[in-house]
Amino acid sequence: MKRHALAIDGPAGAGKSSVAKMVAKRLHYTYIDTGAMYRATTYKAIVLGVDLQDPEAFGFLDDTMMEFHDGILFVDGEEMTQKIRSNQVSNHVSVVASHIPVRNKLVLLQQKISKNHNVVMDGRDIGTVVLPHADLKIFMTASVEERARRRHEENQSLGIPSDYHQLIDEIKRRDQIDSTRIYNPLRQAEDAVFLDTSDMDIHEVADKIYEMFANVLQPKGSERTNG
């Protein structure tokens, strides 16, 4: 049975995860937050005290179990939702995600999941690397200021200390790292739909993406909402 996939890429703070989660729920698809996987890798590396700058220091991934349950990431049986949202993780995740061994291992895991489930997957290289044959690819972005505002509100809701102006600087730094890394950089796939969400709320974005995906799958029959 053919599995279907919706790929959503974009820079830090674009709201990809929140929107992807909403669309996946509406479609009854499995939601895969790849950014959370890189954050969890960073979190575990910090806990283990390994050198975050060393690409060869992440061998622990071979013995690390990552699973998604209802869109929530569990690592070695432990829920990661709040642990991976600390400022320490946010400030180092782009460096960790730039390491080739880390990307190779996580991409393989992401592709394995997509073979067994209909998925909505978001990240930086989903349409270009992880799911190049996705039914629909979205490149979702917003202004730096809007992304900082959204992240600031998210941090406040989670009880994480947050400074709006500092977030602007951090997001600019992450954009630079993500888009200029040599291996699998952040970029829009040639066949992706560009979507600027600066002036849209989360529900408008989710509705628009759902409608686009439904239109893509419509000729293939009613199976589009089967999980």
Sine and cosine of phi, psi and omega as CSV:
sin_phi,cos_phi,sin_psi,cos_psi,sin_omega,cos_omega
0.00,0.00,0.78,-0.62,0.01,-1.00
-0.93,0.36,0.72,-0.69,0.07,-1.00
-0.99,-0.12,0.54,-0.84,-0.02,-1.00
-0.96,-0.29,0.45,-0.89,-0.06,-1.00
-0.59,-0.81,0.66,-0.75,0.11,-0.99
-0.89,-0.46,0.85,-0.53,-0.03,-1.00
-0.96,-0.30,0.79,-0.61,0.02,-1.00
-0.83,-0.55,0.90,-0.43,0.03,-1.00
-0.92,-0.40,0.28,-0.96,0.06,-1.00
0.33,-0.94,0.18,-0.98,-0.05,-1.00
-0.97,0.24,0.10,-1.00,-0.02,-1.00
-0.86,0.51,0.69,-0.72,0.10,-1.00
0.98,0.20,0.19,0.98,-0.03,-1.00
-0.97,0.23,-0.19,0.98,-0.03,-1.00
1.00,0.00,0.28,0.96,-0.05,-1.00
-0.84,0.54,-0.74,0.67,-0.09,-1.00
-0.89,0.46,-0.72,0.70,-0.02,-1.00
-0.89,0.46,-0.69,0.72,-0.01,-1.00
-0.93,0.36,-0.71,0.71,-0.02,-1.00
-0.87,0.50,-0.64,0.77,0.01,-1.00
-0.90,0.44,-0.66,0.75,0.00,-1.00
-0.92,0.40,-0.69,0.73,-0.01,-1.00
-0.92,0.39,-0.66,0.76,0.01,-1.00
-0.88,0.48,-0.66,0.75,0.01,-1.00
-0.89,0.45,-0.65,0.76,-0.02,-1.00
-0.93,0.37,-0.56,0.83,-0.01,-1.00
-1.00,0.08,-0.23,0.97,-0.14,-0.99
0.90,0.43,0.63,0.78,0.05,-1.00
-0.98,-0.22,0.26,-0.97,0.09,-1.00
-0.99,0.15,0.78,-0.63,0.01,-1.00
-0.99,-0.11,0.80,-0.61,0.00,-1.00
-0.86,-0.50,0.93,-0.37,0.02,-1.00
-1.00,-0.05,1.00,-0.05,-0.06,-1.00
-0.93,0.37,-0.50,0.86,0.05,-1.00
-0.87,0.50,-0.60,0.80,0.03,-1.00
-0.90,0.44,-0.54,0.84,0.01,-1.00
-0.92,0.39,-0.64,0.77,0.04,-1.00
-0.95,0.32,-0.59,0.81,0.06,-1.00
-0.91,0.42,-0.66,0.75,0.00,-1.00
-0.91,0.42,-0.61,0.80,0.06,-1.00
-0.89,0.45,-0.68,0.73,0.03,-1.00
-0.90,0.44,-0.70,0.71,0.00,-1.00
-0.86,0.51,-0.73,0.68,-0.04,-1.00
-0.92,0.40,-0.60,0.80,0.03,-1.00
-0.89,0.45,-0.64,0.76,0.03,-1.00
-0.91,0.42,-0.69,0.72,0.01,-1.00
-0.88,0.47,-0.63,0.77,-0.02,-1.00
-0.98,0.20,-0.24,0.97,0.03,-1.00
0.97,0.24,0.42,0.91,0.00,-1.00
-0.99,0.14,0.29,-0.96,0.01,-1.00
-0.97,0.26,0.94,-0.34,-0.08,-1.00
-0.92,0.40,-0.32,0.95,-0.02,-1.00
-1.00,0.07,-0.19,0.98,-0.08,-1.00
-1.00,-0.08,0.93,-0.36,-0.02,-1.00
-0.87,0.49,-0.40,0.92,-0.05,-1.00
-1.00,-0.02,0.10,1.00,-0.08,-1.00
-1.00,-0.03,0.12,0.99,-0.13,-0.99
-0.94,-0.34,0.49,0.87,0.04,-1.00
-0.88,0.48,-0.34,0.94,0.01,-1.00
-0.88,0.48,-0.30,0.95,0.02,-1.00
-0.90,0.44,-0.43,0.90,0.02,-1.00
-0.89,0.46,-0.45,0.89,-0.03,-1.00
-0.92,-0.39,0.33,0.94,-0.01,-1.00
-0.96,-0.28,0.76,-0.65,0.01,-1.00
-0.98,-0.21,0.85,-0.53,0.07,-1.00
-0.89,-0.45,0.80,-0.60,0.00,-1.00
-0.66,-0.75,0.55,-0.84,0.08,-1.00
-0.95,-0.32,0.75,-0.66,0.09,-1.00
-0.79,-0.61,0.91,-0.41,-0.04,-1.00
0.81,0.59,0.65,0.76,0.05,-1.00
0.98,0.18,0.01,1.00,-0.02,-1.00
-0.97,-0.23,0.75,-0.66,-0.03,-1.00
-1.00,0.08,0.75,-0.66,0.11,-0.99
-0.88,-0.47,0.73,-0.68,0.04,-1.00
-0.87,-0.48,0.87,-0.49,-0.06,-1.00
0.80,0.60,0.61,0.79,0.05,-1.00
1.00,0.10,0.01,1.00,-0.06,-1.00
-0.94,-0.34,0.75,-0.66,0.03,-1.00
-0.93,0.38,0.67,-0.74,-0.12,-0.99
-0.95,-0.30,-0.06,1.00,-0.21,-0.98
-0.70,0.72,-0.83,0.56,-0.07,-1.00
-1.00,0.01,-0.54,0.84,-0.05,-1.00
-0.85,0.52,-0.57,0.82,-0.10,-1.00
-1.00,-0.01,0.08,1.00,-0.03,-1.00
-0.97,-0.23,0.17,0.99,0.00,-1.00
-0.93,0.36,0.39,-0.92,0.03,-1.00
-0.89,0.45,-0.54,0.84,0.01,-1.00
-0.89,0.46,-0.69,0.72,0.04,-1.00
-0.92,0.39,-0.71,0.70,-0.02,-1.00
-0.85,0.53,-0.60,0.80,-0.07,-1.00
-0.98,0.20,-0.21,0.98,-0.05,-1.00
-0.87,-0.49,-0.18,0.98,-0.13,-0.99
-0.91,0.42,-0.56,0.83,-0.01,-1.00
-0.91,0.42,-0.60,0.80,0.04,-1.00
-0.92,0.40,-0.73,0.69,0.01,-1.00
-0.88,0.47,-0.67,0.74,-0.04,-1.00
-0.94,0.34,-0.24,0.97,0.01,-1.00
-0.99,0.10,-0.19,0.98,-0.03,-1.00
-0.97,0.26,0.80,-0.60,-0.05,-1.00
-0.85,0.52,-0.73,0.69,0.01,-1.00
-0.86,0.51,-0.61,0.79,0.01,-1.00
-0.92,0.40,-0.74,0.67,-0.02,-1.00
-0.89,0.47,-0.69,0.72,-0.03,-1.00
-0.86,0.50,-0.69,0.73,-0.03,-1.00
-0.93,0.37,-0.67,0.74,-0.04,-1.00
-0.96,0.26,-0.58,0.82,0.05,-1.00
-0.88,0.48,-0.69,0.73,0.02,-1.00
-0.87,0.49,-0.65,0.76,0.02,-1.00
-0.92,0.40,-0.67,0.75,0.02,-1.00
-0.89,0.45,-0.66,0.75,0.01,-1.00
-0.93,0.37,-0.58,0.82,0.03,-1.00
-0.90,0.44,-0.68,0.74,0.02,-1.00
-0.89,0.45,-0.66,0.75,-0.07,-1.00
-0.93,0.36,-0.36,0.93,0.01,-1.00
-0.96,0.27,-0.39,0.92,-0.08,-1.00
-0.96,-0.29,-0.10,1.00,-0.07,-1.00
-0.59,-0.81,0.44,-0.90,0.27,-0.96
-0.96,0.27,0.77,-0.64,-0.14,-0.99
-0.76,-0.65,0.48,-0.88,0.30,-0.95
-0.91,-0.42,0.88,-0.47,-0.10,-0.99
-0.81,-0.58,0.73,-0.68,0.02,-1.00
-0.82,-0.57,0.45,-0.89,-0.01,-1.00
0.12,-0.99,-0.58,-0.82,-0.02,-1.00
-0.94,-0.34,-0.46,0.89,-0.11,-0.99
-0.72,-0.69,0.51,0.86,-0.07,-1.00
-0.93,0.36,-0.79,0.62,-0.04,-1.00
-0.95,0.31,-0.43,0.90,-0.05,-1.00
-1.00,-0.04,-0.51,0.86,-0.12,-0.99
-0.81,-0.59,-0.81,0.59,-0.14,-0.99
-0.95,0.32,-0.76,0.65,-0.04,-1.00
-0.79,-0.62,0.92,0.39,-0.04,-1.00
-0.90,0.44,-0.30,0.95,-0.01,-1.00
-0.95,-0.31,0.40,0.92,0.02,-1.00
-0.84,0.54,0.54,-0.84,0.00,-1.00
-0.88,0.47,-0.58,0.81,0.03,-1.00
-0.56,-0.83,0.68,-0.73,0.04,-1.00
-0.87,-0.50,0.75,-0.67,0.02,-1.00
-0.87,-0.49,0.72,-0.69,0.17,-0.99
-0.94,-0.33,0.95,-0.31,-0.17,-0.99
-0.96,-0.30,0.80,-0.60,-0.02,-1.00
-0.59,-0.81,0.00,-1.00,0.06,-1.00
-0.26,-0.96,0.21,-0.98,0.01,-1.00
-0.89,0.46,0.41,-0.91,0.01,-1.00
-0.85,0.53,-0.67,0.74,-0.02,-1.00
-0.90,0.44,-0.64,0.76,0.01,-1.00
-0.94,0.35,-0.63,0.77,0.03,-1.00
-0.91,0.42,-0.62,0.78,0.04,-1.00
-0.91,0.42,-0.64,0.76,0.01,-1.00
-0.89,0.46,-0.69,0.72,0.00,-1.00
-0.90,0.43,-0.69,0.73,0.01,-1.00
-0.91,0.41,-0.60,0.80,0.03,-1.00
-0.88,0.47,-0.71,0.71,0.01,-1.00
-0.92,0.40,-0.63,0.78,0.03,-1.00
-0.89,0.45,-0.71,0.71,0.01,-1.00
-0.87,0.50,-0.69,0.72,0.00,-1.00
-0.89,0.46,-0.63,0.77,0.00,-1.00
-0.92,0.39,-0.44,0.90,0.00,-1.00
-1.00,-0.08,0.00,1.00,0.00,-1.00
0.97,0.23,0.38,0.92,-0.02,-1.00
-0.99,-0.11,0.76,-0.65,0.04,-1.00
-0.81,0.58,0.69,-0.72,-0.12,-0.99
-0.52,-0.85,0.68,-0.73,0.05,-1.00
-0.81,-0.58,0.89,-0.46,-0.10,-0.99
-0.84,0.55,-0.74,0.67,-0.06,-1.00
-0.93,0.37,-0.57,0.82,0.06,-1.00
-0.92,0.40,-0.59,0.81,0.03,-1.00
-0.90,0.44,-0.61,0.79,0.05,-1.00
-0.86,0.52,-0.72,0.70,0.01,-1.00
-0.91,0.42,-0.66,0.75,-0.02,-1.00
-0.92,0.40,-0.64,0.77,0.00,-1.00
-0.92,0.39,-0.65,0.76,0.06,-1.00
-0.88,0.48,-0.66,0.75,0.01,-1.00
-0.90,0.43,-0.69,0.73,0.00,-1.00
-0.92,0.40,-0.63,0.77,0.06,-1.00
-0.84,0.54,-0.69,0.72,-0.02,-1.00
-0.89,0.46,-0.72,0.69,-0.01,-1.00
-0.91,0.41,-0.73,0.68,-0.08,-1.00
-0.91,0.41,-0.60,0.80,-0.09,-1.00
-1.00,0.03,-0.24,0.97,-0.05,-1.00
-0.93,-0.37,-0.08,1.00,0.03,-1.00
-0.89,0.46,0.53,-0.85,-0.10,-1.00
-0.95,0.32,-0.62,0.78,-0.12,-0.99
-0.98,-0.17,0.88,-0.48,0.05,-1.00
0.77,0.63,0.85,0.53,-0.01,-1.00
-0.95,0.32,0.29,-0.96,0.10,-1.00
-0.93,0.36,0.86,-0.51,0.07,-1.00
-0.35,-0.94,0.37,-0.93,0.01,-1.00
-0.99,0.16,0.78,-0.63,0.08,-1.00
-0.90,0.44,0.53,-0.85,-0.06,-1.00
-0.85,0.52,-0.54,0.84,-0.05,-1.00
-0.97,-0.22,0.32,0.95,0.01,-1.00
-1.00,0.03,0.47,-0.88,0.08,-1.00
-1.00,0.00,0.84,-0.54,0.01,-1.00
-0.98,0.18,0.75,-0.66,-0.05,-1.00
-0.69,-0.73,0.96,-0.29,0.06,-1.00
-1.00,0.01,0.89,-0.46,-0.11,-0.99
-0.96,-0.27,0.28,0.96,-0.07,-1.00
-0.81,0.59,-0.62,0.79,-0.06,-1.00
-0.95,-0.32,0.39,0.92,0.00,-1.00
-0.86,-0.52,0.57,-0.82,0.11,-0.99
-1.00,0.01,0.17,-0.99,-0.15,-0.99
-0.87,0.50,-0.59,0.81,-0.03,-1.00
-0.95,0.32,-0.61,0.79,0.05,-1.00
-0.90,0.44,-0.66,0.75,0.00,-1.00
-0.91,0.42,-0.72,0.69,-0.01,-1.00
-0.88,0.47,-0.67,0.74,0.02,-1.00
-0.89,0.46,-0.67,0.74,-0.04,-1.00
-0.91,0.42,-0.70,0.72,-0.02,-1.00
-0.93,0.37,-0.64,0.77,0.04,-1.00
-0.87,0.49,-0.69,0.72,-0.01,-1.00
-0.91,0.42,-0.65,0.76,0.03,-1.00
-0.90,0.44,-0.67,0.74,-0.01,-1.00
-0.93,0.38,-0.66,0.75,0.03,-1.00
-0.88,0.47,-0.63,0.78,0.02,-1.00
-0.92,0.39,-0.57,0.82,0.03,-1.00
-0.92,0.38,-0.65,0.76,-0.07,-1.00
-1.00,0.02,-0.22,0.98,-0.08,-1.00
-0.79,0.62,-0.71,0.71,-0.01,-1.00
-0.90,0.44,-0.29,0.96,-0.05,-1.00
-1.00,0.00,-0.02,1.00,0.07,-1.00
0.96,-0.29,-0.11,-0.99,-0.12,-0.99
-0.99,0.15,0.02,1.00,-0.06,-1.00
-0.93,0.38,-0.13,0.99,-0.12,-0.99
-0.86,0.51,-0.41,0.91,-0.02,-1.00
-0.97,-0.26,0.24,0.97,0.05,-1.00
-1.00,0.04,0.79,-0.62,-0.06,-1.00
-0.99,0.14,0.00,0.00,0.00,0.00
